[in-house]
Amino acid sequence: MGLKHADITAILGPVDETLMAELLATGATAGELAEAIAWVNNDEALIGEGRHLPAGRVAALIDILTPDNEEERNFEL
């Protein structure tokens, strides 16, 4: 089942409407959002564990959650 507003808020805390809409539009699940956050926060460790690089909805979420610069981030990971 896809993400709901409550899922996003529970995982990321308050986010702006634009980010909320982008995340909802991916059709991802709460588990995929949690996995994307793990990659954003610690990709080197996950690669070191031998995990495959993310693809599909997880990769799309990572693109959304990774701003061009840190000042653009609307939430804390």
Buried (B, 14 or more C-beta within 10 A) or exposed (E): EBBEEEBBEEBBEEBEEEBBEBBBEBEBBBEBBBBBBBBBEEBEEBEEEEEEEBEEBBBBBBEBBBEEEEEEEBBEB
